[in-house]
Amino acid sequence: MVGVVTAVVALIGYWSNQHIKRRETKIRVYAEALLAIHHYEELPYAIRHRKQAEDGEVRAELAEKMSDVFARINYYQTLLNMDAPVVGQAYAALFARTRQYGGPPSARGMEYLSRCRRRGHATGRVLSVRQAG
């Protein structure tokens, strides 16, 4: 009887340790996925504040950085979809929303900004609570 109790206690300890380890891994992956979105949000600042260089070295570095950010976002999107489809869908929605209001400027967006500047309009965009939610 003592052997059975010892085995049950050992199994319970093993299962609880594995559960804690899996949970810590998920938390780390979720944090890294959100960090990838944050790096995407910072791309416009890196582009705007880049050093002016005659050669294409700075542009190549920025292109590599952008490629790395997009690769990480795709990686975490796939990983989260495989782990929990609901979380993967929420991550995709977060990225879509972030692309809508932030991230690297598109050609159309740059045309809009230049038109606004020529006309002397403010170009900042303030989101209301309703828009952001």
N, C-alpha and C positions, 0 to 999 in steps of 0.2 A: 504494500500500500504506500509506503514512504517513497518508493521508486516512482510510482505513478504521479504522486503529488509533485515530486521534484521535476519530473518531465513536463508536467503541465505548467508549472511555474516558469521553467526554462523557455518553453514555447511562447508563453504569454510575454515574457521579457523580450524574446527575439522579435515577435510580431510588433510589439510596441516600438522597439528601436527602429525597425524597418519603416514603420509608419512615420515616425519622427524624421528619419533620414529622407524619405520621399517628399514629405512636406517641405523640408528645408530646401531640397533641390527645386521643387516647384516655385517656391518663393524666390529663389535666386534667378531662375529662368524668367519669371514674370518681371522681376526688377530689371534684368538685362534687356528684355523686350521693350520696356518703357524707356530705358536709356537709349535704345536705338531710335525711338520716336523723338526723343529729346535732341539727339545729334542731328536728326533730319530738320528739326525746327531751327537749329543753329546754322544751317547751311547758308541762308541768305546773308548772315553777318560775316561769314567767312568769305563769301563772294564779294560783298560790298567793301570790306576792309582789307582786301588782298593788296599785296605790294605790287606796284606797277613794275613790270620787268619787260625788257625788250624781247628776250627770248620766250619761248612758250613753257618755261620751267614752272612758273607759278600756275599757269592754266592746267598743266599736266598734273600738278599736285592736287589742285581742286577737283579735277575730273576723277582722279583716283580716290579722293576722299568721298566724293558723291557716289561713285561706284561701290565703295565699301559700305557706305550707309545703306544704300538700296539693297545690297546683298544681305546685310544683316537683318534688315526689315523683312525681306523675303524668307530668310532662314527662320526667324522667329514666327512669322505667319504660318509657315508650314509646320513647325514644331508645335505651336499652340493648337492648330487644327487637328493634329494627330493626337495630342494629349486630351483636349477637351474642345469639341467643336463649338460650343457656346462661347468659350473664352476666345477661340480663334476668330469667331465672327465679331465679337466685341473689339478685338484688336484691329481687325480690318476696318470696322466702322470708325475707330479712333484715328487710324491712319488716313482714311478718306476725309474725315473732318479736319485733320491737321493739314492735309494737302490743300483743302479748300481755303483755309485761312492762314497758312504759313508755308514754309518750305521754300525751295529755290524758285525764283521768279520764272514764269514762262514767257515766251515771246509776246503773247497777247497781253499779259500782265505788264510787261515792260513798256509796251506801246501805250497802255492806259496811264501808267505813271508819267511817261514823258508828255502826254497830252495834258495831264493835270498840272504838271510843272509849268508847261508853256502858258497855260491859262492862269497860273497863279493860285490854283486851288490847293488846299491841304490834302495830303495823300495818306495820312494815317487812318486806320480803320479801327473803330472802337466797337466792340461787341457788347450787346446788351445781355442780360442774364438769359433771356428767352433764346437768343441766337446761339449762345455758347452751350446751352443745355441741350 
